[in-house]
Amino acid sequence: MSKLKKSIFTGAATAIITPFKDGAIDYNSFGKIIEDQISGGIDAIVVAGTTGEAATLTHEEHCECIKYVVEKVEGRVPVIAGTGSNDTAYGIELSQYACEVGADALLLVTPYYNKATPKGLIKNFLETADKTNKPIILYNVPSRTGCNISLPVYKELAKHERIVAVKEASGNISSIAELIAECGDSFDIYSGNDDQIVPIMSLGGKGVISVLSNILPRETHDMTQLCLDGNFKNAAALQLKYLKLINTLFCEVNPVPVKTAAALLGWCSDEMRLPLCEMDDGNKEKLIAVMKAHNLI
């Protein structure tokens, strides 16, 4: 990567859940979960992302969450704030707040629902980058947003000094390989899918922004560290060992299964906000079975 750009983190970052209790954010549980993540060896924390149910947080709650995690972490690992929006102006407002309260970086999802043109995508991200002062990770997850970042768009955005990384959750290994080949000197590439950590890192990716690590921070960190050390054989063994658990954590829309898993571990309640709701009984039984198979419960 360009000498002008520095990595925000290498390894495993947790896209952390937001625990709720009686309709409000449960900061008591949140603090314990954060401490467990750090003691578990996680390399960074992403707050108020998709897994953190940002779409159902009020503006005040979104800001409170970012500020709380920054203060709780106290610089021990980088804190990355999810501040992307389908409204560029609002996303900039959130991003500026995150910068003011000390977030180390911003995670900007593509503007969902609006389905911006390539030109609109470029303008959205560049305007945010120009009006903030922290490094930016682009987040490409077309299955949820209806919008994909194409290679020409990536190439244009790579020119900005503060756009330093990409969370790639398109699931398309071929296009991710092309992205790394064409822009790997300008961006760090992180896997956005837990079932593709080792494949993407074998191509030159720098880590993962993970859902799995909510439940297994140490193991997810170890998988990425093995890749960074060039030990892809053992990393692949871990990838395959936890593949069934990973798949089960996505048997319903994220973060429903992972929050249910956290509740089964006694870390917080399984409370979510509509339209997210409790797991189907059959899927919950599958989750319990795979967690028991891994001696988690």
C-alpha positions in Angstrom: 0.0 0.0 0.0 1.1 3.6 -0.7 3.5 5.0 1.9 1.1 7.9 2.4 -1.6 5.5 3.6 -1.3 3.4 6.8 -3.2 0.3 7.7 -6.0 0.8 10.3 -5.5 -2.8 11.4 -4.4 -6.2 10.3 -6.0 -9.4 11.5 -9.6 -9.7 12.8 -12.0 -6.8 13.6 -15.3 -7.6 15.3 -18.4 -6.1 13.8 -19.8 -5.9 17.3 -23.5 -6.6 18.3 -25.5 -3.9 20.1 -27.2 -5.5 23.2 -30.7 -4.3 24.1 -32.7 -4.6 27.3 -36.3 -3.5 27.6 -36.1 -1.4 24.4 -32.9 0.5 25.3 -29.2 -0.2 24.8 -27.8 -2.4 27.5 -24.5 -0.7 28.3 -23.7 -3.0 31.2 -23.7 -6.0 28.9 -22.0 -4.0 26.1 -19.1 -3.1 28.3 -18.5 -6.7 29.3 -18.7 -7.9 25.7 -16.1 -5.2 24.7 -13.7 -6.3 27.5 -14.1 -10.0 26.5 -13.3 -9.1 22.9 -10.1 -7.2 23.8 -9.0 -9.9 26.3 -9.8 -12.5 23.5 -7.1 -10.9 21.3 -9.3 -9.1 18.8 -7.5 -6.6 16.6 -10.1 -3.9 16.2 -13.8 -3.2 16.9 -16.4 -2.0 14.5 -19.3 -0.2 16.3 -22.8 0.5 14.8 -22.4 -1.5 11.7 -24.9 -3.9 10.2 -24.2 -6.4 12.9 -24.8 -3.6 15.5 -28.3 -3.0 14.1 -27.4 0.5 13.1 -30.5 0.7 10.9 -32.8 0.7 14.0 -30.7 3.0 16.2 -32.0 6.5 16.7 -29.5 9.3 15.8 -28.9 9.9 19.5 -28.3 6.2 20.2 -26.0 5.8 17.2 -23.8 8.7 18.5 -24.0 7.4 22.1 -22.8 3.9 20.9 -19.8 5.3 19.1 -18.8 7.6 22.0 -19.3 4.8 24.5 -17.1 2.3 22.6 -14.3 4.8 22.0 -14.3 5.7 25.7 -14.5 2.0 26.9 -11.7 0.8 24.6 -9.4 3.7 25.6 -7.1 3.2 22.6 -6.3 -0.5 23.3 -7.4 -1.4 19.8 -8.7 0.7 16.9 -12.4 1.6 17.0 -14.1 1.9 13.6 -17.4 3.7 13.5 -20.1 2.6 11.1 -21.4 5.9 9.7 -22.5 5.3 6.2 -26.0 6.2 5.1 -28.3 6.3 2.1 -28.3 10.1 2.6 -24.8 11.5 2.0 -25.4 14.6 4.1 -26.6 12.6 7.1 -23.7 10.2 6.7 -21.3 13.1 6.7 -22.9 14.5 9.9 -22.5 11.1 11.6 -18.9 10.7 10.3 -17.9 14.2 11.6 -19.3 13.3 15.0 -17.4 10.0 15.1 -14.2 11.9 14.2 -14.8 14.4 17.0 -15.3 11.8 19.7 -12.1 9.9 18.8 -13.1 7.0 16.5 -9.9 5.8 14.7 -11.6 5.2 11.3 -15.0 5.2 9.5 -16.8 2.4 7.8 -18.9 3.7 5.0 -21.4 1.3 3.4 -22.6 2.1 -0.1 -25.8 4.2 0.0 -28.6 1.6 0.1 -31.9 1.6 -1.7 -31.1 4.7 -3.8 -28.9 2.6 -6.1 -26.5 5.4 -7.0 -24.8 5.4 -10.4 -21.0 4.9 -10.4 -20.7 8.7 -10.6 -23.0 9.2 -7.7 -21.1 6.6 -5.6 -17.8 8.4 -6.3 -19.2 11.7 -5.4 -20.8 10.3 -2.2 -17.5 8.8 -0.9 -15.3 11.7 -2.0 -17.5 14.3 -0.4 -17.5 12.3 2.9 -13.7 11.9 2.7 -13.2 15.6 2.0 -15.4 16.7 5.0 -13.8 14.3 7.6 -10.3 13.8 8.9 -10.1 10.0 9.7 -9.2 7.1 7.5 -12.1 5.5 5.6 -13.0 1.9 4.9 -15.4 1.4 2.0 -18.0 -1.3 2.6 -19.3 -3.2 -0.4 -22.3 -5.5 0.4 -24.6 -5.6 -2.6 -26.8 -8.4 -1.3 -28.0 -5.9 1.4 -27.8 -2.6 -0.4 -28.7 -3.3 -4.0 -25.5 -1.4 -5.0 -22.1 -2.8 -6.0 -18.8 -1.0 -6.2 -17.3 -1.7 -9.6 -13.5 -1.8 -10.3 -13.5 1.6 -12.1 -15.2 3.2 -9.1 -12.6 1.6 -6.8 -9.8 2.8 -9.0 -11.1 6.4 -8.8 -11.7 6.3 -5.0 -8.2 4.8 -4.5 -6.7 8.1 -5.4 -8.0 9.8 -2.2 -5.4 9.8 0.6 -7.9 9.0 3.4 -9.8 6.2 1.6 -7.4 3.4 2.8 -9.3 0.1 2.8 -12.3 -1.9 1.6 -14.5 -4.4 3.4 -15.5 -6.7 0.5 -18.7 -8.7 1.2 -19.8 -9.2 -2.4 -18.9 -12.9 -2.1 -17.4 -12.8 -5.6 -13.8 -14.1 -5.2 -13.0 -13.4 -8.8 -13.9 -9.7 -8.6 -12.1 -9.5 -5.2 -9.0 -11.0 -6.8 -9.2 -8.5 -9.6 -9.6 -5.7 -7.0 -6.5 -6.8 -5.2 -4.5 -7.2 -8.4 -5.5 -3.7 -9.6 -5.7 -1.7 -6.3 -3.9 -3.7 -3.7 -1.2 -1.0 -3.5 -3.8 1.6 -2.7 -6.2 -0.2 -0.4 -6.1 -2.8 2.3 -8.7 -5.4 1.5 -10.6 -7.1 4.3 -13.0 -10.0 3.9 -16.5 -9.1 4.8 -17.6 -12.8 4.9 -16.4 -15.2 7.5 -16.4 -18.1 5.1 -13.9 -16.4 2.8 -11.3 -15.2 5.3 -8.5 -17.6 4.2 -9.3 -17.4 0.4 -9.2 -13.6 0.5 -6.1 -13.4 2.7 -4.3 -15.9 0.5 -4.8 -13.4 -2.4 -3.3 -10.6 -0.3 -6.1 -9.5 2.0 -5.1 -8.0 5.3 -7.8 -9.5 7.5 -11.6 -9.7 8.2 -14.3 -7.6 9.6 -16.1 -10.5 11.3 -19.4 -11.7 12.7 -17.9 -15.0 13.9 -15.5 -13.1 16.2 -18.4 -11.9 18.3 -18.5 -15.5 19.6 -14.9 -16.7 18.9 -12.6 -13.7 19.0 -9.4 -15.7 19.8 -10.0 -18.3 17.1 -10.9 -15.7 14.5 -7.8 -13.7 15.4 -5.7 -16.8 15.2 -7.0 -17.7 11.7 -6.0 -14.3 10.4 -2.6 -14.3 12.2 -1.8 -17.7 10.6 -2.5 -16.1 7.2 -0.4 -13.1 8.0 2.4 -15.5 9.0 2.0 -17.3 5.7 0.8 -20.5 7.3 -2.2 -21.0 5.1 -2.4 -24.8 5.7 -3.3 -24.3 9.4 -5.4 -21.3 8.7 -7.4 -23.3 6.2 -7.9 -26.0 8.8 -9.4 -23.4 11.2 -11.6 -22.0 8.4 -13.0 -25.5 7.7 -13.3 -26.4 11.4 -15.6 -23.5 12.0 -17.4 -23.5 8.6 -20.6 -25.1 9.9 -20.8 -22.6 12.7 -20.2 -19.7 10.3 -22.9 -21.0 8.0 -25.3 -21.4 10.9 -24.6 -17.8 12.1 -26.0 -16.8 8.7 -28.9 -19.2 8.4 -31.1 -16.2 9.1 -30.4 -12.5 8.4 -27.4 -11.2 10.3 -27.4 -10.3 13.3 -30.3 -12.5 14.4 -28.3 -15.7 14.8 -25.2 -14.2 16.3 -27.2 -12.2 18.9 -29.1 -15.4 19.7 -25.8 -17.1 20.2 -24.6 -14.4 22.5 -27.7 -14.8 24.5 -27.2 -18.6 24.7 -23.8 -17.8 26.1 -25.4 -15.6 28.8 -23.7 -12.4 27.5 -26.9 -10.4 26.8 -30.5 -10.8 25.9 -31.6 -11.9 22.4 -33.7 -8.7 22.1 -33.8 -7.2 18.7 -35.8 -4.4 17.1 -38.4 -5.0 14.5 -38.3 -5.9 11.7 -35.7 -8.2 13.1 -37.2 -10.8 15.5 -36.4 -14.0 17.3 -35.1 -17.0 15.3 -37.3 -19.6 13.8 -37.4 -22.6 16.3 -35.9 -25.0 13.8 -33.0 -22.7 13.0 -32.4 -22.0 16.7 -32.2 -25.8 17.4 -29.5 -26.0 14.6 -27.6 -23.1 16.2 -27.7 -24.8 19.6 -26.5 -28.1 18.2 -23.5 -26.6 16.4 -22.6 -24.5 19.5 -22.7 -27.7 21.6 -20.6 -29.5 19.0 -17.9 -26.8 19.6 -18.3 -27.0 23.4 -19.5 -23.4 23.5 -22.6 -24.3 25.5 
